[in-house]
Amino acid sequence: LLNDIQIFSDGGVAFSGSSTSATSFPALFNNLATGVANSTGGTDGVIGVIPSGGGATVEMLSRFGGTGNEEFFGMAIGVFDTIFITGHTASTNFYLGANSAGNRFQTTKGTGQDAFIGKVPRTGWNLGVTDPWSATYFGGSGDDRGNTLRTYTPYAVMVFGETGSDR
């Protein structure tokens, strides 16, 4: 299921969505999910980049998730071709990344499904990059979901979504 696309300044295309194809998903490239427990059933988030000019190659294709269901919805392109992404996760083991742990808004998942915001470089997980993924939960006592993102400044985004949380 494709949920959003964004165009880079050079004409490349980033896309996000979800997949329930645990065993038949296409080969991954510069996969963000290295070392991450993808779900073996249910739904996982999908993010990818097709280079300008198209063709049969991709710059990045990743299926990403934990033991619960995830869906990737909105995307925005920031400076240096950084991809910001939002959606929801029901996984307590949704990978937040190894970097900048002290700068996260929320490191523990709330009740039900939580919204999340993540960022990754356009190239995904390339050799020489220790851990390019960084994310945070946004959620409380009910189900929460990030639906879309918009760039606010070159380094900041606004998230739009819905919440079922009262705290």
Secondary structure by P-SEA (a helix, b strand, c coil): ccccccccccbbbbbbbcccccccccccccccccccccccccbbbbbbcccccccccccbbbbbbccbbbbbcbbbbcccbbbbbbbcccccccccccccccccccccccccbbbbbbbbccccccccccccccccccccccbbbbcccccccccbbbbbbcccccc
